[in-house]
Amino acid sequence: MSDLERKYGYLWDGSDEGWILLRAPESPGGYCVFNKRRMALLHVESSDLNTQLCERMREAGCEILEDQPKGPEVQVQRR
């Protein structure tokens, strides 16, 4: 298992539900990592890491949304 899988596998393996990709052309990788259940955006400071996470989530078949879902104010989670 890779370091990426160990640290971030919860984003695509279903163990922590709700993680999706939100289209964001200005972001590295073209997406933001977002939890639609908690209305939380995962802030990833590293451009390379964000790109890797987005690629891995796409490979795993994670849902992709064009626009932020309607709901309460978005919370930011830093990693």
PyMOL CGO cylinders between C-alpha atoms (Angstrom):
from pymol import cmd
from pymol.cgo import CYLINDER

trace = [
    CYLINDER, 0.00, 0.00, 0.00, 1.39, 3.40, -0.95, 0.3, 1, 1, 1, 1, 1, 1,
    CYLINDER, 1.39, 3.40, -0.95, 1.75, 6.37, 1.38, 0.3, 1, 1, 1, 1, 1, 1,
    CYLINDER, 1.75, 6.37, 1.38, -1.03, 8.11, -0.58, 0.3, 1, 1, 1, 1, 1, 1,
    CYLINDER, -1.03, 8.11, -0.58, -3.35, 5.14, 0.00, 0.3, 1, 1, 1, 1, 1, 1,
    CYLINDER, -3.35, 5.14, 0.00, -2.59, 5.02, 3.73, 0.3, 1, 1, 1, 1, 1, 1,
    CYLINDER, -2.59, 5.02, 3.73, -3.08, 8.72, 4.37, 0.3, 1, 1, 1, 1, 1, 1,
    CYLINDER, -3.08, 8.72, 4.37, -5.89, 9.56, 1.98, 0.3, 1, 1, 1, 1, 1, 1,
    CYLINDER, -5.89, 9.56, 1.98, -7.59, 6.29, 1.01, 0.3, 1, 1, 1, 1, 1, 1,
    CYLINDER, -7.59, 6.29, 1.01, -10.68, 7.33, 2.99, 0.3, 1, 1, 1, 1, 1, 1,
    CYLINDER, -10.68, 7.33, 2.99, -11.40, 9.84, 0.21, 0.3, 1, 1, 1, 1, 1, 1,
    CYLINDER, -11.40, 9.84, 0.21, -12.18, 7.09, -2.30, 0.3, 1, 1, 1, 1, 1, 1,
    CYLINDER, -12.18, 7.09, -2.30, -12.58, 3.78, -0.46, 0.3, 1, 1, 1, 1, 1, 1,
    CYLINDER, -12.58, 3.78, -0.46, -15.98, 4.49, 1.12, 0.3, 1, 1, 1, 1, 1, 1,
    CYLINDER, -15.98, 4.49, 1.12, -14.76, 4.33, 4.72, 0.3, 1, 1, 1, 1, 1, 1,
    CYLINDER, -14.76, 4.33, 4.72, -15.65, 8.03, 5.17, 0.3, 1, 1, 1, 1, 1, 1,
    CYLINDER, -15.65, 8.03, 5.17, -18.69, 8.67, 2.99, 0.3, 1, 1, 1, 1, 1, 1,
    CYLINDER, -18.69, 8.67, 2.99, -19.45, 11.78, 1.02, 0.3, 1, 1, 1, 1, 1, 1,
    CYLINDER, -19.45, 11.78, 1.02, -16.10, 12.64, -0.56, 0.3, 1, 1, 1, 1, 1, 1,
    CYLINDER, -16.10, 12.64, -0.56, -16.46, 13.76, -4.18, 0.3, 1, 1, 1, 1, 1, 1,
    CYLINDER, -16.46, 13.76, -4.18, -14.69, 15.92, -6.72, 0.3, 1, 1, 1, 1, 1, 1,
    CYLINDER, -14.69, 15.92, -6.72, -16.00, 19.39, -7.39, 0.3, 1, 1, 1, 1, 1, 1,
    CYLINDER, -16.00, 19.39, -7.39, -14.97, 20.83, -10.73, 0.3, 1, 1, 1, 1, 1, 1,
    CYLINDER, -14.97, 20.83, -10.73, -12.59, 23.78, -10.20, 0.3, 1, 1, 1, 1, 1, 1,
    CYLINDER, -12.59, 23.78, -10.20, -10.64, 24.60, -13.38, 0.3, 1, 1, 1, 1, 1, 1,
    CYLINDER, -10.64, 24.60, -13.38, -8.40, 27.04, -11.49, 0.3, 1, 1, 1, 1, 1, 1,
    CYLINDER, -8.40, 27.04, -11.49, -7.21, 24.35, -9.05, 0.3, 1, 1, 1, 1, 1, 1,
    CYLINDER, -7.21, 24.35, -9.05, -4.33, 21.97, -9.71, 0.3, 1, 1, 1, 1, 1, 1,
    CYLINDER, -4.33, 21.97, -9.71, -5.80, 18.78, -11.13, 0.3, 1, 1, 1, 1, 1, 1,
    CYLINDER, -5.80, 18.78, -11.13, -8.94, 20.67, -12.20, 0.3, 1, 1, 1, 1, 1, 1,
    CYLINDER, -8.94, 20.67, -12.20, -10.95, 19.71, -9.11, 0.3, 1, 1, 1, 1, 1, 1,
    CYLINDER, -10.95, 19.71, -9.11, -11.41, 20.37, -5.40, 0.3, 1, 1, 1, 1, 1, 1,
    CYLINDER, -11.41, 20.37, -5.40, -11.88, 17.54, -2.94, 0.3, 1, 1, 1, 1, 1, 1,
    CYLINDER, -11.88, 17.54, -2.94, -15.25, 18.09, -1.29, 0.3, 1, 1, 1, 1, 1, 1,
    CYLINDER, -15.25, 18.09, -1.29, -17.45, 16.27, 1.21, 0.3, 1, 1, 1, 1, 1, 1,
    CYLINDER, -17.45, 16.27, 1.21, -21.07, 16.78, 0.20, 0.3, 1, 1, 1, 1, 1, 1,
    CYLINDER, -21.07, 16.78, 0.20, -22.45, 15.27, 3.44, 0.3, 1, 1, 1, 1, 1, 1,
    CYLINDER, -22.45, 15.27, 3.44, -20.58, 17.71, 5.67, 0.3, 1, 1, 1, 1, 1, 1,
    CYLINDER, -20.58, 17.71, 5.67, -20.36, 20.55, 3.15, 0.3, 1, 1, 1, 1, 1, 1,
    CYLINDER, -20.36, 20.55, 3.15, -16.61, 20.58, 3.73, 0.3, 1, 1, 1, 1, 1, 1,
    CYLINDER, -16.61, 20.58, 3.73, -13.84, 21.47, 1.33, 0.3, 1, 1, 1, 1, 1, 1,
    CYLINDER, -13.84, 21.47, 1.33, -10.52, 19.69, 1.90, 0.3, 1, 1, 1, 1, 1, 1,
    CYLINDER, -10.52, 19.69, 1.90, -7.82, 22.35, 1.56, 0.3, 1, 1, 1, 1, 1, 1,
    CYLINDER, -7.82, 22.35, 1.56, -4.68, 20.76, 0.12, 0.3, 1, 1, 1, 1, 1, 1,
    CYLINDER, -4.68, 20.76, 0.12, -1.80, 23.24, 0.01, 0.3, 1, 1, 1, 1, 1, 1,
    CYLINDER, -1.80, 23.24, 0.01, 0.44, 21.15, -2.24, 0.3, 1, 1, 1, 1, 1, 1,
    CYLINDER, 0.44, 21.15, -2.24, -0.46, 21.43, -5.93, 0.3, 1, 1, 1, 1, 1, 1,
    CYLINDER, -0.46, 21.43, -5.93, 1.17, 18.06, -6.64, 0.3, 1, 1, 1, 1, 1, 1,
    CYLINDER, 1.17, 18.06, -6.64, -0.75, 16.32, -3.85, 0.3, 1, 1, 1, 1, 1, 1,
    CYLINDER, -0.75, 16.32, -3.85, -4.05, 17.85, -4.94, 0.3, 1, 1, 1, 1, 1, 1,
    CYLINDER, -4.05, 17.85, -4.94, -3.44, 16.63, -8.49, 0.3, 1, 1, 1, 1, 1, 1,
    CYLINDER, -3.44, 16.63, -8.49, -2.57, 13.11, -7.24, 0.3, 1, 1, 1, 1, 1, 1,
    CYLINDER, -2.57, 13.11, -7.24, -5.67, 12.96, -5.04, 0.3, 1, 1, 1, 1, 1, 1,
    CYLINDER, -5.67, 12.96, -5.04, -7.92, 14.10, -7.88, 0.3, 1, 1, 1, 1, 1, 1,
    CYLINDER, -7.92, 14.10, -7.88, -6.45, 11.54, -10.27, 0.3, 1, 1, 1, 1, 1, 1,
    CYLINDER, -6.45, 11.54, -10.27, -6.83, 8.74, -7.73, 0.3, 1, 1, 1, 1, 1, 1,
    CYLINDER, -6.83, 8.74, -7.73, -10.41, 9.71, -6.91, 0.3, 1, 1, 1, 1, 1, 1,
    CYLINDER, -10.41, 9.71, -6.91, -11.30, 9.80, -10.62, 0.3, 1, 1, 1, 1, 1, 1,
    CYLINDER, -11.30, 9.80, -10.62, -9.72, 6.35, -11.10, 0.3, 1, 1, 1, 1, 1, 1,
    CYLINDER, -9.72, 6.35, -11.10, -11.82, 5.03, -8.20, 0.3, 1, 1, 1, 1, 1, 1,
    CYLINDER, -11.82, 5.03, -8.20, -14.98, 6.36, -9.83, 0.3, 1, 1, 1, 1, 1, 1,
    CYLINDER, -14.98, 6.36, -9.83, -15.78, 9.06, -7.28, 0.3, 1, 1, 1, 1, 1, 1,
    CYLINDER, -15.78, 9.06, -7.28, -18.68, 11.31, -8.14, 0.3, 1, 1, 1, 1, 1, 1,
    CYLINDER, -18.68, 11.31, -8.14, -17.85, 14.56, -9.94, 0.3, 1, 1, 1, 1, 1, 1,
    CYLINDER, -17.85, 14.56, -9.94, -20.05, 17.65, -9.61, 0.3, 1, 1, 1, 1, 1, 1,
    CYLINDER, -20.05, 17.65, -9.61, -19.93, 20.70, -11.84, 0.3, 1, 1, 1, 1, 1, 1,
    CYLINDER, -19.93, 20.70, -11.84, -21.22, 23.07, -9.13, 0.3, 1, 1, 1, 1, 1, 1,
    CYLINDER, -21.22, 23.07, -9.13, -21.19, 23.20, -5.36, 0.3, 1, 1, 1, 1, 1, 1,
    CYLINDER, -21.19, 23.20, -5.36, -24.32, 21.59, -3.90, 0.3, 1, 1, 1, 1, 1, 1,
    CYLINDER, -24.32, 21.59, -3.90, -26.87, 23.84, -2.25, 0.3, 1, 1, 1, 1, 1, 1,
    CYLINDER, -26.87, 23.84, -2.25, -26.86, 23.73, 1.52, 0.3, 1, 1, 1, 1, 1, 1,
    CYLINDER, -26.86, 23.73, 1.52, -25.30, 25.25, 4.61, 0.3, 1, 1, 1, 1, 1, 1,
    CYLINDER, -25.30, 25.25, 4.61, -22.11, 27.28, 4.52, 0.3, 1, 1, 1, 1, 1, 1,
    CYLINDER, -22.11, 27.28, 4.52, -19.05, 25.34, 3.35, 0.3, 1, 1, 1, 1, 1, 1,
    CYLINDER, -19.05, 25.34, 3.35, -16.46, 24.46, 6.00, 0.3, 1, 1, 1, 1, 1, 1,
    CYLINDER, -16.46, 24.46, 6.00, -12.77, 24.18, 5.11, 0.3, 1, 1, 1, 1, 1, 1,
    CYLINDER, -12.77, 24.18, 5.11, -10.69, 21.27, 6.45, 0.3, 1, 1, 1, 1, 1, 1,
    CYLINDER, -10.69, 21.27, 6.45, -6.92, 21.73, 6.23, 0.3, 1, 1, 1, 1, 1, 1,
    CYLINDER, -6.92, 21.73, 6.23, -4.60, 18.76, 5.64, 0.3, 1, 1, 1, 1, 1, 1,
]
cmd.load_cgo(trace, "trace")
